């Protein structure tokens, strides 16, 4: 069972998760399919080894084990699977990028209607 990046990452991607993934299975989409957002990261479920290294690194709290994806983000399981075989790359984080504040994280969750 793979991990899933939810829409909590959309327009907020921090990229810290890509730096700790031992198999480089977290990608940014590079193609032209409008159904796959370029403004968020996605996990290739065929490559994910279920190590959980990405979860604590995500400051936006956007990554969940597939079986624990909140109902509001269930569509994101299929969204992540769309990255399989597509044009993509593993982005690198700029160490000077700011880390989101707790207030920004809470506001992002509220924007998506997610109440943990």
C-alpha positions as CSV (number, residue, x, y, z in Angstrom):
1,X,0.0,0.0,0.0
2,X,1.5,3.3,-1.1
3,X,1.5,6.7,0.5
4,X,-0.6,9.5,-1.1
5,X,-0.1,13.2,-1.4
6,X,-3.4,15.1,-1.0
7,X,-4.6,18.4,-2.3
8,X,-3.2,20.0,0.9
9,X,0.0,20.2,-1.3
10,X,-1.7,21.9,-4.2
11,X,-0.1,25.4,-4.7
12,X,1.8,24.8,-1.4
13,X,4.4,22.2,-2.4
14,X,7.4,22.4,0.0
15,X,9.5,19.7,-1.7
16,X,11.1,18.6,1.6
17,X,9.6,15.2,1.2
18,X,11.5,14.6,-2.1
19,X,14.8,15.0,-0.2
20,X,14.2,12.1,2.2
21,X,12.5,9.6,-0.2
22,X,15.0,6.7,-0.5
23,X,13.6,5.6,-3.9
24,X,12.8,9.0,-5.4
25,X,9.1,8.2,-6.0
26,X,7.8,11.7,-5.4
27,X,7.4,13.7,-8.5
28,X,6.3,16.9,-10.1
29,X,4.4,16.4,-13.3
30,X,5.9,17.8,-16.4
31,X,3.5,16.9,-19.2
32,X,0.4,18.6,-20.8
33,X,-2.5,16.5,-19.3
34,X,-4.7,19.2,-17.6
35,X,-6.1,16.5,-15.3
36,X,-2.7,16.2,-13.5
37,X,-1.8,19.3,-11.6
38,X,1.7,20.7,-12.0
39,X,1.3,22.7,-8.8
40,X,1.5,19.8,-6.4
41,X,3.7,16.7,-5.9
42,X,2.5,13.2,-6.5
43,X,3.7,9.8,-5.3
44,X,4.1,7.0,-7.9
45,X,2.3,4.1,-6.1
46,X,4.2,1.5,-8.1
47,X,7.5,2.8,-6.8
48,X,6.6,3.7,-3.2
49,X,8.1,1.3,-0.7
50,X,5.8,2.4,2.2
51,X,8.8,3.6,4.3
52,X,6.9,6.6,5.7
53,X,10.0,8.9,5.5
54,X,8.0,11.6,3.6
55,X,5.2,12.0,6.1
56,X,7.1,13.8,8.9
57,X,9.0,15.9,6.4
58,X,5.8,17.5,4.9
59,X,5.2,20.7,6.7
60,X,1.7,21.0,5.1
61,X,0.7,17.6,6.6
62,X,-0.5,16.6,3.1
63,X,0.8,13.0,3.0
64,X,-1.1,9.9,4.2
65,X,-0.9,6.2,4.0
66,X,-3.4,5.1,1.4
67,X,-5.7,3.4,3.9
68,X,-5.8,6.5,6.0
69,X,-6.5,9.2,3.4
70,X,-9.3,11.3,4.8
71,X,-12.6,10.9,2.9
72,X,-12.4,14.5,1.6
73,X,-9.2,13.5,-0.2
74,X,-10.1,10.0,-1.5
75,X,-10.0,11.2,-5.1
76,X,-6.3,12.0,-4.6
77,X,-5.5,8.3,-4.4
78,X,-6.4,8.0,-8.1
79,X,-4.8,11.4,-8.9
80,X,-1.4,10.2,-7.5
81,X,-1.7,7.0,-9.7
82,X,-2.0,9.2,-12.8
83,X,1.7,10.0,-12.5
84,X,2.7,6.4,-13.4
85,X,4.5,6.4,-16.7
86,X,4.1,10.1,-17.3
87,X,6.7,12.8,-18.0
88,X,7.9,13.9,-14.6
89,X,10.9,14.8,-12.5
90,X,12.0,14.8,-8.8
91,X,12.3,18.4,-7.8
92,X,15.0,19.7,-5.4
93,X,14.2,22.0,-2.5
94,X,15.8,25.4,-2.3
95,X,17.1,25.6,1.3
96,X,16.2,29.3,1.5
97,X,12.5,28.6,0.9
98,X,10.5,29.5,4.1
99,X,8.8,26.8,6.1
100,X,5.0,27.5,6.5
101,X,3.8,28.7,9.8
102,X,1.2,26.8,11.9
103,X,-1.3,29.5,11.0
104,X,-0.7,29.0,7.2
105,X,-1.0,25.2,7.7
106,X,-4.3,25.6,9.6
107,X,-5.6,28.1,6.9
108,X,-4.7,25.6,4.1
109,X,-6.6,22.8,5.9
110,X,-9.6,25.1,6.4
111,X,-9.5,26.1,2.7
112,X,-10.0,22.4,1.7
113,X,-12.5,21.7,4.5
114,X,-10.3,19.3,6.2
115,X,-10.8,19.0,10.0
116,X,-8.5,16.3,11.4
